[in-house]
Amino acid sequence: AAFEGMEAVYYLVHSMDGAGAFADRDRTAAANVTAAAGAAGVGRIVYLGGLGVEDDDLSTHLSSRHEVGRVLATGPTPVTELRAAIIIGSGSVSFEMLRHLTEVLPVMTTPSWVRTRCQPVAIVDVLDLLVHALGDDTPGHRVLEVGGPDVLTYDEMMQTYAEVAGLRRRVIVPVPVLSPGLSSGWVGLVTPIPMGVARPLIDSLRNEVVVRGEDAFVAYGLGPGMSYRAAVARALDTTESHRMETRWSDAVNRPAESLPTDPEWAGRPMLDEVRTVETDASADDLFWAFSRIGGDVGYYTMDWAWWIRGLIDQVVGGVGLRRGRRHPTEVRAGDSVDFWRVAEVDAPNRLLLRAEMLVPGEAFLEWVVDERDGRRTLTQTAIFYPRGLWGRLYWWAVLPFHAAIFGRMGRRIAAVAAGRSVGGHPVTIL
């Protein structure tokens, strides 16, 4: 029904979330869109896929990207398929992987893919091409290839990134023995990218992704686009000034799962631990204090314990703490905060975080501010929906840590909120 009356549909869906079988899900989703667009009489589908030559023994990831384009083109709706290499910007998981590897590791041993050629493109140029594609009137299935003006190896991209970021030159030693499985495990430890997402990405790095077919910039009469060096500088400036609107990790991959606000008849067992703190701090200051959690601010108490929990999560294939935050103080629904996801925001009264670390169940952390007789009560609740016996054993195993952390955490949040404004002058208590 959403397609009714639409002149064009942008298809930007990718199902690679670490759960496996993403190619099957992408195929089904593309077929659904093709059928809906045809039934509604949509004028054009614009699809953003990936570069690569069919006869180059493409990886599962790149093969799936091409297959999606073919499935979209099976219907009556004309399709413009833009095939891009690595997109340089805060919304790109491939760029984030390259960035974190370069920043964290001054010395690295890598597989031979470090010498594979790539034609990276700035996200601002991709957006420009997507807008131009709206006016494309070519019938049938048109494939346009997208690459910036520089053709570089991954080695050269990492060294250029280090130079632009003010880092020392990286020592990169290619070795032939690192498999995609071993490489993805290493990437999972030192970057925010889970192993399940990293593996198909790394497997794709063996394929050269440079423009060989019809160039999108030429087709639309545009210049060659931004250089790789300029694109990296722009991405770093956007990130460091907290002006980025989205990140790859802010994609919600479990939108249909239930929340603590669901009615009791949903029937799931719930375990919780509630802490309350009476305070004179205002609701605005309390919200400011607990909405800063994670990232550089940390967790107000025993940050070392949170760091260990994040490391354990990375070792077993989870996201760990390295995702950080989009913005140091602002939160909005869908944001990732370390290994949490912002599930609901009702400023200044409530914040609900859903855990995305690997646990045998579903975990949430909630803060609620209530006001009565001129004073505020901060209620902090750890909520857990266990999955089977292991879920219940996990909850009882972590309760001693909860006792050591969560009580102090709530009191510290209230103290920081109360100290935010002293004598009419805002102060920050770390």
VOGU-3710 file (C-alpha; in Angstrom, 3 decimals, decimal comma):
1> aafegmeavy> 0,000/0,000/0,000  2,919/2,370/0,658  3,836/2,248/-3,049  0,498/3,633/-4,222  0,977/6,978/-5,975  4,778/6,821/-5,818  6,768/7,931/-8,851  9,979/6,241/-7,721  11,300/3,897/-5,029  14,822/3,977/-3,626
11> ylvhsmdgag> 15,971/0,495/-2,673  18,694/0,715/-0,003  18,026/-2,541/1,849  20,785/-4,956/2,855  20,097/-7,945/5,118  23,706/-8,752/6,098  23,366/-8,638/9,890  25,562/-11,530/11,016  22,672/-13,989/11,335  23,512/-15,863/8,113
21> afadrdrtaa> 21,346/-16,605/5,056  21,329/-12,890/4,189  21,329/-13,686/0,455  18,021/-15,557/0,825  16,449/-12,694/2,764  17,702/-10,127/0,248  16,304/-12,188/-2,626  12,881/-12,414/-0,977  12,802/-8,720/-0,070  13,738/-7,671/-3,605
31> anvtaaagaa> 11,044/-9,918/-5,081  8,440/-8,388/-2,749  9,441/-4,866/-3,792  9,393/-5,809/-7,479  5,859/-7,160/-7,181  4,598/-4,194/-5,151  6,182/-1,625/-7,495  4,705/-3,327/-10,547  1,235/-3,536/-9,004  1,305/0,142/-8,003
41> gvgrivylgg> 2,666/1,384/-11,338  5,824/2,913/-9,853  7,856/4,736/-12,510  11,367/3,682/-11,453  13,347/1,761/-8,849  16,758/3,194/-7,929  18,978/0,588/-6,299  22,380/1,045/-4,642  24,442/-2,146/-4,935  28,093/-3,154/-5,102
51> lgvedddlst> 30,826/-3,139/-7,738  32,501/-6,263/-9,073  32,757/-8,217/-12,316  30,583/-11,328/-12,629  33,366/-13,569/-13,987  35,757/-12,675/-11,134  34,473/-15,445/-8,808  32,569/-12,911/-6,736  32,117/-13,353/-2,987  28,718/-14,294/-1,583
61> hlssrhevgr> 28,256/-10,682/-0,469  28,934/-9,110/-3,883  27,091/-11,881/-5,755  24,030/-11,181/-3,608  24,277/-7,451/-4,311  24,202/-8,178/-8,068  21,407/-10,718/-7,685  19,219/-8,139/-5,932  19,585/-5,860/-8,961  18,550/-8,680/-11,299
71> vlatgptpvt> 15,530/-9,596/-9,149  14,376/-5,978/-9,025  14,595/-5,869/-12,833  12,343/-8,929/-13,348  9,207/-6,812/-13,020  7,750/-4,156/-15,326  9,341/-1,235/-13,423  12,528/0,245/-14,936  15,542/-0,106/-12,627  18,611/2,109/-12,301
81> elraaiiigs> 21,285/0,133/-10,432  24,219/2,095/-9,046  27,122/-0,224/-8,189  29,566/1,359/-5,768  32,839/0,346/-4,136  33,595/1,310/-0,504  31,605/4,404/0,435  33,621/6,805/2,579  31,467/8,258/5,360  30,030/7,602/8,806
91> gsvsfemlrh> 27,180/5,458/7,477  29,456/2,869/5,844  30,340/-0,339/7,682  33,251/-1,011/5,290  34,706/2,412/6,002  34,248/1,943/9,762  36,105/-1,373/9,571  39,008/0,236/7,724  38,998/3,219/10,085  39,075/1,195/13,297
101> ltevlpvmtt> 41,737/-1,193/12,026  43,938/1,764/11,126  43,375/3,648/14,374  43,754/0,682/16,729  46,646/-1,204/15,116  49,964/0,572/14,417  51,306/-2,816/13,256  49,108/-5,375/11,531  49,472/-8,640/9,664  46,862/-8,952/6,944
111> pswvrtrcqp> 45,877/-11,413/4,220  46,867/-10,741/0,623  43,643/-8,743/0,065  45,501/-5,723/1,405  46,920/-5,384/-2,132  43,543/-5,641/-3,895  42,569/-2,532/-5,836  39,484/-0,523/-4,891  37,873/2,702/-6,135  36,405/4,343/-3,007
121> vaivdvldll> 33,782/7,067/-3,330  32,643/9,821/-0,958  29,182/9,462/0,536  28,289/12,999/-0,572  28,947/11,974/-4,195  26,843/8,813/-3,843  23,946/10,896/-2,538  24,356/13,273/-5,487  24,199/10,368/-7,935  21,137/8,912/-6,220
131> vhalgddtpg> 19,349/12,231/-6,674  20,355/12,422/-10,366  19,115/8,862/-10,883  15,615/10,052/-10,067  15,537/11,793/-13,459  16,846/8,781/-15,371  14,372/7,821/-18,126  16,292/4,854/-19,556  13,946/1,884/-20,103  14,655/-1,528/-18,642
141> hrvlevggpd> 17,583/-2,311/-16,354  20,432/0,212/-16,452  23,630/-0,552/-14,529  25,902/2,389/-13,717  29,205/1,923/-11,911  30,304/4,327/-9,177  33,866/5,062/-8,129  35,811/8,120/-7,024  38,810/9,550/-8,913  41,387/7,417/-7,025
151> vltydemmqt> 42,139/3,729/-7,551  43,957/2,486/-4,440  44,892/-0,723/-2,682  43,530/-1,280/0,824  47,096/-0,821/2,063  47,189/2,628/0,436  43,760/3,514/1,812  44,824/2,668/5,371  48,097/4,598/5,062  46,283/7,638/3,635
161> yaevaglrrr> 43,710/7,440/6,428  46,497/7,361/9,012  48,129/10,409/7,428  44,883/12,425/7,307  44,037/11,414/10,904  47,465/12,502/12,142  48,615/8,981/12,975  52,024/7,454/12,417  52,554/5,440/9,287  51,165/1,939/9,807
171> vivpvpvlsp> 53,322/-1,168/9,441  51,282/-3,589/7,307  52,665/-7,085/6,686  50,673/-9,220/4,211  50,761/-12,965/4,990  49,192/-15,798/2,967  47,883/-17,901/5,872  45,077/-15,754/7,285  41,701/-17,180/6,264  38,508/-15,071/6,156
181> glssgwvglv> 37,419/-16,843/9,353  40,580/-15,932/11,255  40,562/-12,418/9,828  36,930/-11,817/10,790  37,652/-13,032/14,328  40,472/-10,516/14,606  38,305/-7,735/13,147  35,594/-8,636/15,679  38,068/-8,095/18,524  39,574/-4,757/17,461
191> tpipmgvarp> 36,640/-3,051/15,699  32,915/-2,575/16,467  31,995/-4,904/13,571  30,618/-8,280/14,772  32,365/-11,332/13,325  29,222/-12,438/11,493  29,127/-9,146/9,585  32,895/-8,871/9,174  33,363/-12,274/7,544  31,363/-11,693/4,314
201> lidslrnevv> 32,874/-8,208/4,062  36,415/-9,551/4,382  35,655/-12,344/1,929  34,648/-9,639/-0,578  37,981/-7,852/-0,275  39,613/-10,432/-2,551  37,537/-9,056/-5,451  38,818/-5,991/-7,274  36,124/-3,301/-7,243  36,948/-0,662/-9,840
211> vrgedafvay> 34,820/0,964/-12,536  34,950/-0,976/-15,810  31,491/-0,432/-17,237  29,354/2,683/-17,770  30,538/5,387/-15,346  27,700/7,023/-13,408  29,507/10,378/-13,134  29,984/10,512/-16,915  26,430/9,298/-17,600  24,941/12,128/-15,553
221> glgpgmsyra> 27,382/14,783/-16,776  29,075/15,267/-13,405  32,692/15,836/-12,435  34,934/13,027/-11,175  33,854/13,376/-7,550  35,773/13,980/-4,334  39,230/12,484/-3,832  39,722/9,736/-1,263  41,885/11,992/0,879  39,261/14,752/0,879
231> avaraldtte> 36,479/12,248/1,611  38,375/10,896/4,645  39,009/14,437/5,918  35,315/15,243/5,533  34,254/12,043/7,314  36,620/12,728/10,227  35,434/16,328/10,523  31,801/15,219/10,557  32,460/12,560/13,184  34,604/14,695/15,472
241> shrmetrwsd> 32,172/17,623/15,398  29,242/15,231/16,144  27,340/16,392/13,059  26,817/12,925/11,606  23,193/12,001/11,162  23,589/8,238/10,896  26,040/5,429/11,452  26,076/1,862/10,143  25,537/0,583/13,688  22,332/2,588/14,104
251> avnrpaeslp> 20,508/0,255/11,719  17,820/-1,469/13,811  18,153/-5,180/13,094  15,451/-6,462/15,483  12,522/-4,044/15,136  9,798/-6,599/15,841  11,050/-7,820/19,214  9,007/-6,975/22,263  9,685/-4,277/24,842  9,122/-4,029/28,607
261> tdpewagrpm> 6,147/-1,794/27,855  4,307/-4,682/26,159  1,186/-5,891/28,023  1,358/-8,736/30,538  -0,641/-11,020/28,252  2,437/-11,172/25,994  3,261/-13,981/28,416  7,062/-13,848/28,656  8,790/-14,379/32,017  10,489/-11,197/33,219
271> ldevrtvetd> 13,252/-10,798/35,798  14,186/-7,348/37,016  16,241/-5,435/39,528  14,969/-2,011/40,597  16,964/0,776/42,251  15,479/4,123/43,306  17,154/7,362/44,344  15,461/10,408/45,867  16,980/13,654/44,586  16,481/17,412/44,358
281> asaddlfwaf> 17,973/17,454/40,849  15,633/18,596/38,102  14,170/16,165/35,584  16,154/17,881/32,822  19,429/17,432/34,709  18,646/13,802/35,528  17,877/13,057/31,908  21,064/14,828/30,850  23,039/12,661/33,271  21,716/9,239/32,327
291> sriggdvgyy> 21,385/9,961/28,605  25,171/10,586/28,462  25,902/7,003/29,450  28,402/4,981/27,449  30,950/6,273/24,961  33,607/8,523/26,479  31,565/9,204/29,652  31,333/5,543/30,580  28,961/4,011/33,125  29,514/6,152/36,240
301> tmdwawwirg> 30,960/3,268/38,264  33,337/0,350/37,724  34,048/1,177/34,098  36,683/-1,564/34,116  33,937/-4,149/34,706  31,951/-2,815/31,734  35,132/-2,933/29,646  35,656/-6,596/30,558  32,017/-7,362/29,714  32,496/-5,682/26,338
311> lidqvvggvg> 35,677/-7,649/25,682  33,932/-10,929/26,515  31,132/-9,984/24,128  33,621/-9,315/21,323  35,437/-12,607/21,943  32,182/-14,564/21,494  31,244/-12,603/18,370  29,184/-9,709/19,747  29,541/-5,984/19,145  31,394/-5,112/22,372
321> lrrgrrhpte> 31,816/-1,514/23,499  33,643/-0,173/20,452  30,564/1,213/18,691  30,534/4,185/21,061  27,897/6,863/20,503  26,712/8,997/17,615  26,728/12,115/19,832  28,184/12,601/23,345  24,972/13,955/24,899  22,068/13,559/22,462
331> vragdsvdfw> 20,076/10,337/22,119  17,281/9,391/19,806  15,381/6,175/19,200  17,445/3,755/17,131  20,862/5,114/18,162  23,505/2,592/19,166  25,269/3,238/22,482  28,170/0,795/22,884  26,439/-2,602/23,050  23,029/-1,017/23,689
341> rvaevdapnr> 20,335/0,258/21,346  18,101/3,209/22,290  14,675/1,561/22,251  12,532/4,439/23,540  13,116/8,083/24,517  10,678/10,323/26,353  12,775/13,315/27,431  13,140/14,313/30,188  11,265/11,507/31,932  12,414/8,185/30,461
351> lllraemlvp> 15,135/6,375/28,542  15,040/2,684/27,623  18,102/0,848/26,262  17,940/-2,610/24,713  21,076/-4,759/25,083  22,705/-6,020/21,900  25,477/-7,966/23,603  25,154/-11,742/23,244  23,051/-13,032/26,151  20,642/-15,991/26,535
361> geaflewvvd> 17,583/-13,779/26,444  16,724/-10,102/26,073  18,057/-7,414/28,409  17,047/-3,802/28,947  18,207/-0,900/31,112  15,661/1,794/31,947  15,625/5,119/33,772  12,378/6,814/34,758  12,006/10,186/36,515  8,927/10,722/38,708
371> erdgrrtltq> 8,106/13,987/40,497  6,197/14,274/43,761  5,985/17,157/46,224  8,771/19,091/44,531  11,254/16,194/44,661  12,255/13,704/42,016  12,633/9,963/42,204  15,030/8,334/39,762  14,099/4,704/39,145  16,738/2,590/37,445
381> taifyprglw> 15,647/-0,884/36,341  17,628/-3,758/34,842  15,157/-5,984/32,985  15,812/-9,463/31,605  13,631/-11,867/29,644  15,458/-15,218/29,994  15,577/-17,788/27,227  15,239/-21,247/28,737  17,268/-22,619/31,638  20,504/-20,983/30,478
391> grlywwavlp> 18,843/-17,599/30,563  17,798/-18,043/34,175  21,248/-19,336/35,183  22,837/-16,338/33,456  20,628/-13,919/35,400  21,474/-15,461/38,755  25,171/-15,540/37,853  25,305/-11,799/37,125  23,206/-10,680/40,113  26,287/-10,229/42,374
401> fhaaifgrmg> 27,760/-7,882/39,763  24,459/-6,019/39,567  24,558/-5,528/43,328  28,038/-4,032/43,107  27,331/-1,826/40,091  23,714/-0,731/39,745  23,104/0,763/43,194  26,189/2,971/42,992  25,398/3,743/39,366  21,962/5,196/40,147
411> rriaavaagr> 23,290/7,235/43,075  26,154/8,552/40,962  23,798/9,595/38,178  21,670/11,500/40,693  24,770/13,151/42,187  26,078/14,228/38,774  22,641/15,613/37,891  22,418/17,538/41,172  25,903/18,968/40,652  25,298/19,983/37,060
421> svgghpvtil> 24,237/23,476/38,044  25,927/25,014/41,088  25,274/28,648/41,937  23,497/29,125/38,637  26,566/28,091/36,633  26,557/24,761/34,780  29,360/22,412/35,777  30,257/18,951/34,579  31,149/16,285/37,118  33,067/13,347/35,634
//
